[in-house]
Amino acid sequence: MSAKTWDGLIGHLRQVFGALPDGRTGDNTRYSMEDIASSAFSIFFTQSPSFLAFQRTMRQAKGQSNAQSLFQVEHIPSDNHIRQTLDSVPPQTLFGLYDHVYQSLRDQGIVETFRAVHHTVLIALDGTWYHSSQNIHGPCCSCLEPKSGEKTYYHSAVTPVIVAPGQAEAISLRPEFITPQDGHTKQDCEIAAAKRWLEKNGATYATLKATLLGDDLYAHQPNCRRTLLYGFHFIFVCKPESHQTLYNWVQLLESGRQLPTLKTRVKKGARWHTYSYRYANQVPLAEGADALKVNWCELTVTNAKGEILDRNGFITDFKITADNVAAIVASGRARWKIENENNNTLKTKGYHLEHNFGHGKKHLSSLLAAMNILAFLFHTFLSFTDANYRLIRATLPTRKTFFDDLRALTRYLPFANWEALMDFMMRGLEIGPYAKAS
C-alpha cells in the first residue's frame, strides 16, 4: 500500500472524526475534533499508551512528529482533554468507518475469499466484556449482583466478525453495545443486542448470502426465526442439556436406525483422528405443533485408542447430506475464531480491550472500545492490502514483536509517511527489495 493510499485511509478517518458531536463551548475549542479523536485512535493503532507523550517530546525537539505525519494530528491535546471531550460522543458515530473498511475489502474481492459452506459468508456473533470494576460505574454500566459478593459493574458488546475455515484473519463488523435496558442477565442482554444488530444491519449483510454462527445461546426458536426473516442462513451450537426435545428425537431416530452416519480419517500432525458425523433433518427444535423444524448434526473426534477428543453439535437451516455434513460442521466450528482470532486477540495480544482507558460519565468507555476494535480492523485491512506490512509481520516472530518495534521506532525517529516507516523496517530486516541475494 502506497503512502497515498494510507493518507486516503487516514483522511477518511479524520473526515468522520471532524463530524463528531462537539459539546465544548467558549475558549475550550483550541483543538479540533479531528485532532482529538485521531490522537485517541493513534494510541490504539500503535498499541502504545505513551504514544502521544513521545510525540509531544519529538515535536519539541525536532519540530515534527509521527502523530502529524502518520495520523495528520496538527496539535496534540492532553489525555484529560481527550477523555472529557469524547465522553459525550456515542460509539455509533464511528460505525461508518467500519462500513468503509468492510466495503473496501469487499470491493477488492477479499471478502469473497471468506466464502464457506454453500458459498456463503460466515458471520459469527458473540458477546464479550470490555470493562469491569467493583468501584467505577455510571448510568451506561450493566451490573452483576451475586448474593454472596460485591456488585460488579461492567460493559459488554456483541462483536460480529466475518470468519472462515482455514482463514487466519477475522474481519470485524459494526459491534452492538449492550446496555442496562436490555435486562439484568448476560443471556437476555446478549440476545437483545444481537436482535438489534440484525434489525440495523440485516439488509446490508444479507446481500452477501450470509450464514450466522453463534453458540448455544443463539439456538432457540425466536432467534432462529428472526435470522431466517432477515434473509440469513444459520449454524448454531446445540447442546443436549439445553435442547432436550431435539435430542429426544435424535435418540428415537438412532434407536430406529434412521440416523445417518459418516466416518472419515483426518491426519493431525503425525497422528490420525477419526471424525464421526451423525445428522438428521426436520427435527423439532422445541415442543408444540408450531415448533420450528431444523436440521441437526454432530461431530465426534476420537484418537487411535477410541478416546473422545472433541464433540460438537449444531443446528442449521441447510439440508444436511453425506456430501455437505463435513462442510457444515467445519463452518460451525469456525465460530470459535471469534473467540480466538477476535476477542482473545483484543484482550491478550496488545489491544488490552478490558483495560480501563477511561470510563467517563456517558459514552467514553464504549467509544474507546469502538476505537480499539476499529484499530484491530485497520490492522486486518493492512494485512490484506499492504504487501510490505504483510511481509514484515510474516518475518517477525510474533505480533508483539512487530508492535514493540513500531513503538520503539516511532518514539525515536520521525517518518515522513507510512511507506517510509515500512521501508525502514524492511531495510533493517533485509527483506523485500533489501533481501540479500542468495
Secondary structure by P-SEA (a helix, b strand, c coil): ccaaaaaaaaaaaaaaaaacccccccccccccaaaaaaaaaaaaaacccaaaaaaaaaaaacccccccccccccccccaaaaaaaacccccccaaaaaaaaaaaaaaaccccccccccbbbbbbbbccccccccccccccbbbbbccccccccccccbbbbbbbccccbbbbcbbbbbcccccccaaaaaaaaaaaaaaacccccccccbbbbbccccccaaaaaaaaaacccbbbbbbccccaaaaaaaaaaaaaccbbbbbbbbbcccbbbbbbbbbccccccccccccbbbbbbbbbbbccccccccccccccccccccccaaaaaaaaaccccccccccccccccccccccccccccccaaaaaaaaaaaaaaaaaaaacccaaaaaaaaacccaaaaaaaaaaaaaccccccaaaaaaaaaaaaccccccccc
